[in-house]
Amino acid sequence: MTDLLTGAIAMASLVIALFFLRFWRNTSDRFFLYFALSFFIEGLHRVYSALHDDGGEDSPLHYLIRLLAYGLILWAILEKNLPRAKAR
């Protein structure tokens, strides 16, 4: 049952990544690109952990991959809200 749920989460993450890629292509806003990369990393991580791991998600590698994915989301939000230097 956990493999089924892991597969569903992986599929959802990859589909969400495709939606954000489409929004990025339409708007050329890096915010959507960072979100797409984050969800793509999370989806690939779920697939990898389902295929190669026996339920042991307590290794530092799993935490570092998730930290990277969530860090991209935080960076996208910070970059979007920081004031930009005005072009002359």
C-alpha positions in Angstrom: 0.0 0.0 0.0 2.9 2.4 0.7 4.3 1.8 -2.7 1.0 2.8 -4.2 0.9 6.0 -2.3 4.5 6.7 -3.0 3.8 6.3 -6.7 0.8 8.5 -6.5 2.8 11.2 -4.8 5.6 10.9 -7.4 3.2 11.1 -10.2 1.5 14.2 -8.7 4.8 15.9 -8.2 5.9 15.3 -11.8 2.6 16.5 -13.1 2.8 19.6 -11.0 6.3 20.2 -12.3 4.9 20.0 -15.9 2.3 22.6 -15.1 4.9 25.0 -13.6 7.0 24.5 -16.7 4.1 25.4 -18.9 3.5 28.6 -16.8 7.3 29.4 -17.1 7.2 29.0 -20.8 4.3 31.3 -21.1 5.5 34.0 -18.8 9.4 33.6 -18.7 9.2 34.2 -15.0 12.0 32.3 -13.1 9.6 31.9 -10.1 7.7 29.2 -12.1 11.0 27.6 -13.2 12.2 27.2 -9.6 8.9 25.7 -8.6 9.1 23.3 -11.5 12.6 22.2 -10.6 11.6 21.7 -7.0 8.7 19.5 -7.8 10.7 17.6 -10.4 13.4 16.9 -7.8 10.8 15.8 -5.3 9.1 13.5 -7.8 12.4 11.9 -8.8 13.3 11.5 -5.2 10.1 9.6 -4.5 10.6 7.3 -7.5 14.2 6.6 -6.4 13.3 6.0 -2.8 10.5 3.6 -3.8 12.8 1.6 -6.1 16.0 1.5 -4.3 15.2 2.0 -0.6 13.7 -0.4 1.9 11.8 2.2 3.8 14.8 3.7 5.4 14.3 7.4 4.8 16.5 8.4 7.8 19.8 8.8 5.8 21.2 12.2 5.4 20.9 11.9 1.6 17.1 12.0 1.8 17.2 15.1 4.0 19.6 16.9 1.7 17.5 16.2 -1.4 14.4 17.5 0.3 16.4 20.5 1.6 17.4 21.3 -1.9 13.8 21.0 -3.2 12.4 23.2 -0.4 15.3 25.6 -0.6 14.4 26.2 -4.3 10.9 27.1 -3.3 12.1 29.5 -0.6 14.6 31.1 -3.0 11.8 31.6 -5.6 9.6 33.3 -3.0 12.5 35.5 -1.7 13.7 36.4 -5.2 10.1 37.4 -6.2 9.6 39.6 -3.2 13.0 41.3 -3.0 13.2 44.8 -4.5 14.9 44.9 -7.9 17.4 47.4 -9.0 15.8 49.8 -11.5 17.1 49.8 -15.0 18.3 53.2 -16.2 
